[in-house]
Structure formats: structure tokens, C-alpha cells
Amino acid sequence: MRLQGKVAVVTGGAQGIGRAIALGLGHEGAKIVVADLQAEKAKNVVDELQALGTEGHPVEVNVANESSVKRLANATFDRFGRVDILVNDAGVYLKSLIVEMSEELWDRTINVNLGGNFLCSRAFIPSMRKQKSGRIISIASGIAHYGAKEFAPYAASKAAIIGFVKALAREVGADGITVNAICPGAANTAMPRTHRTEEELMARLRSNPLGHVLEPEDFVGPILFLASDAASYITGQAINVNCGSYMI
Amino acid sequence: MSPIALITGAGGGIGGAVAHRMAAAGITVIVADFDHGAAEKVRGAIASAGGKADALSVDVTQAREVKAVVTDVEKRFGRIDVLANIAGGSFYTKRIEEFTWAEWKEVIDVNLKGTFLMCREVAPVMQKQKSGRILNTASNYGVTGSALRTPYSAAKAGIIAFTKTLAQELAPDGILVNTVAPGPTDTPRVMGKESPEARKQRWSQIPMGRTGQPEDLAEAFYFLTTPESNWITGQTFHVNGGLVTP
């Protein structure tokens, strides 16, 4: 139990990779705030955390909304009194060709994926600074590096998260806070299913050097490493967990 | 059965810390170093801490010697689960016009060719096993370059591309190949050459507000041997306190 006594906030924690991370951190003893737009699903994850023998707390949040994020921070401190780990996973994956794209789709993607990182990090950093320790882990994407047609704002937002992580790491390092990104390769989650047939998806998921279909649970190990004391000298980095599909 | 790790440069600061970390996790470590005395010292320290270790000397630039060592290790231990190529160094700090061809080759050979030779001999052992982890050592200078260290920067950049290539070649056999890129680290070799002022200057530039320790590197090397990193290959792990964020 590497994270006994720690408190983690996982945005987008109700499903997919976020849910796996919430459960993975909980399995190591951390208490988890499951923050998600989908309140019912967040409650289900809290039930799963209780079954693992740890505590969870569901909070409905829109990470692109300033006052909503403020309520998330208040709810976290009211319930658990501190925060040690923030995992910024909440994001949207919206499809459109650039020439046909509405301003609304662009804004929503950037505001949720990138703005959510800013608002949530800003909300929890003061408390991490006071305790002189903290871990911020943002979920970027391999698409930050190689792009994806019809997903320009997603690619832009994920690349921007990496830039944000590098800048923030330099601002908060002196207070013992590390900030890193994980870049998952395409994974077997609901997110890519919204835009692909099952056959297309599985073929794509398998087409990596290791020939392994990435599952949400496969990202937990690297997250645990970054959240642990073992990674206290790693900051400002983007770690690719993608079965070798892209090497940078 | 205890996994077997062959670690070159394991008589030095970072290599020694990596050997200790892996031994503490129950891995049998083969402490390999150019300097047999240094390797023997690390082996002894691991043994007295209750770990399993063996020591040997190898010049990683000598193809025949590398082949003989790997053959011997395979014969005695039956397998090689982890190869950590840590032998290396910058050796010289001077302007390019002052580098002799021999000095250039020396730096390229110890860092880059040594990594190639070790991987060439160990990869077939891992291919037979259908499993293995290869960990190479780059440097932040392999990404940023470093004035007065032309061959070292070139060799370390070379190791990053070599790692990616080998990762692609060995992926079908379930072998993962990654690079750890240390930033400036408090090893006896670095600290011996550094003035207190230079050290303070270095310290002031590091976002995490402290200098890197060999143990910081050891944790990253160890992580890359565990099941938690099963789906990471061909990547470069920069461990530098945020000094360089490529």
C-alpha cells in the first residue's frame, strides 16, 4: 500500500482511464475524490472504492467552469482535509474537419481539456504548496505528438497540456510538487468508440509494435510510479505509454 | 526464481545505485565494470545488505570481450532478464578543434558502441526467453547538446535513436527497450570535478530545488523492469528535477 494516508482527486474519474486510475490509486490505499460531470457514474466508482477497502467521495464537476471547480476543491477539503495527488483526466473528444468546425466545438474542446487542467491545478496548488509536497499528473495523449485528422482541437489541447505541464513544473518544483503528463496510446475505452466501428477500432488498437490492445488499467502502473516517492525527481515530463506506437 | 540483471558501469555512482535498487527488489545483479575493483566493492556491499550479486570486469568497447562475458553469464545464470547499459562518460570538456580523433572515438565507443555491442550479444538470449528488459543510459545533453562535449552529446543522442530502433526490432519477442536520461547527478565522478560555486549555480537552475542523486535514477531504472511498465517501450525517461523538459 504505497499511498496509505494520501488523498487523490481524479477528474474524469467516473469511466474509462480515469476510473481505472481512481481504482488503482485506491487499491494502494489512497482516498479518492471521484470528480466527474456524470454524477451517477462517479457514485458507482465510489462504491467500487469502498469494496476495495478505501474511501471515495463523488463530486459532480464541470472542469471548464470556475465556480464548479471551486466547489470541487471545497468538497475535497471538507471531506478529506488535504490533497496529495491531482490527476487531470477529464476531457472531451469531438470530431470535425477543420473547415467545417464550429467555434463552439473548438471552444468546448479547448476549455474542457486544457482549461480544466488550468482551473483544477490552480485550485489545488495552494494547499500542496503549504504542505511542501504534491503530485499533479495530467492525461495528455499520443495525439499531442502525431496529430489526428478530424480532431484538431483535441490534438491542440493535448499538446498544450504538455506545454502547460512543463511550465507549471518549473513554477512549483521548489515547493516539492512534481507535474507530469502521461500520453496514452489509443486504448480500449468508450471514447474512441463514439467515432469508429468496432472492427476499425480493434484493428487500430492492435497496430502497435507490441501487438497489445491497451486497456484502461494499463496506465495505472506509470501513474502509481509518478505519484510515488520514487519519482520525486521526475518533473515536467510527458511519459508515453503506448506499446511503442510512437517514440519520442 | 530470482530474475537476473546484467548492469554495466555498475561500479560507478549511478550504476552502483541501480545495482543496489534492483538487488533490494530481489533481483540477482551481475555488477559489471571496466574497473574490477569497483565492481567487487559494489558486489560486496550488496551481499552484506543481504542481496544476491556477482562481479565481473568488462570493457564494453571490445566486441570479443563483450561476447565472452555474455556467454559466460548465460552459462552460469541460465538467463538474462534485464540488461542495463550504464557504462559511459563524457571524459573531456573542450572545444571541438581540440578534440583528437582518438579522443572522439573513445567517447563514442564507450557510450554508443558499448551499448550496441552489449545489446547485440544479450538480445538473442532474451529472444530465446521471449522476454527481457533493456535499459540504456542517455543524458539530457543527448537532447539539448552541451558545449565542450560534442562526442558525448552525439553519442547520447545516438543512444536515444538506437533505443527506439531496437525497441521496434525486439517488440515481437516481448522485449522492451527504453532509455533513462539523467540530468546532472551527484556522483563521485561529477562532484570530484566540480567547484562549490559551480555546484551552487547548477542547483539554482533546477526547478525541484535540489541536485539529482544516483538513487533518483535508480528508481527510474527499476520501474522500467517492473510489470507496471509493461506497455512502455522505445521511450526516454528524463530524470533531472525539471532542468530539461523536452
Contacts between the chains, C-beta under 8 A, distances in Angstrom:
chain1	res1	chain2	res2	distance
A	166	B	245	4.1
A	169	B	207	5.9
A	169	B	242	4.7
A	169	B	245	6.5
A	170	B	207	4.7
A	170	B	242	6.0
A	170	B	245	7.7
A	173	B	206	7.6
A	173	B	207	3.2
A	173	B	208	4.3
A	173	B	209	6.1
A	173	B	241	6.9
A	173	B	242	5.0
A	174	B	207	6.9
A	174	B	208	7.4
A	174	B	209	4.4
A	176	B	208	7.8
A	176	B	209	8.0
A	178	B	208	7.3
A	178	B	242	7.8
A	185	B	231	7.8
A	209	B	167	6.8
A	209	B	168	5.4
A	209	B	171	3.5
A	209	B	172	7.6
A	209	B	233	6.7
A	209	B	234	7.4
A	210	B	171	5.1
A	210	B	174	7.6
A	210	B	231	6.8
A	210	B	233	6.5
A	211	B	171	7.6
A	211	B	172	7.4
A	212	B	231	6.4
A	214	B	231	6.2
A	218	B	230	7.1
A	218	B	231	5.0
A	220	B	228	7.7
A	221	B	226	7.3
A	221	B	227	6.9
A	221	B	228	2.7
A	221	B	229	6.2
A	221	B	230	7.1
A	222	B	228	6.7
A	222	B	229	6.7
A	222	B	232	6.8
A	224	B	228	6.4
A	225	B	223	4.9
A	225	B	228	6.1
A	225	B	229	7.6
A	230	B	219	3.8
A	230	B	220	7.9
A	230	B	222	7.7
A	230	B	223	6.7
A	231	B	219	6.8
A	231	B	220	7.5
A	231	B	223	7.8
A	232	B	208	7.6
A	232	B	216	7.1
A	233	B	208	6.2
A	233	B	210	7.9
A	233	B	212	5.7
A	233	B	213	7.4
A	233	B	216	3.7
A	233	B	239	5.6
A	233	B	240	7.4
A	233	B	241	5.1
A	234	B	216	7.9
A	234	B	220	6.8
A	234	B	237	7.3
A	234	B	238	7.4
A	234	B	239	5.4
A	235	B	207	6.3
A	235	B	208	6.0
A	235	B	241	6.5
A	235	B	242	4.0
A	235	B	245	7.9
A	236	B	207	6.8
A	236	B	242	4.3
A	236	B	245	3.5
A	237	B	237	7.4
A	237	B	238	5.4
A	237	B	245	6.5
A	239	B	232	7.4
A	239	B	235	7.1
A	239	B	237	7.2
A	240	B	232	7.0
A	240	B	235	5.0
A	241	B	231	5.4
A	241	B	232	5.5
A	242	B	231	7.2
A	242	B	232	7.9
A	243	B	171	7.9
A	243	B	231	5.0
A	243	B	233	6.8
A	244	B	167	5.4
A	244	B	168	6.6
A	244	B	171	5.5
A	244	B	233	4.1
A	244	B	234	4.6
A	247	B	164	4.2
A	247	B	167	6.6
A	247	B	168	7.9
A	247	B	233	7.9
A	247	B	234	3.6
A	247	B	235	6.3
A	248	B	235	7.6
A	248	B	236	7.6
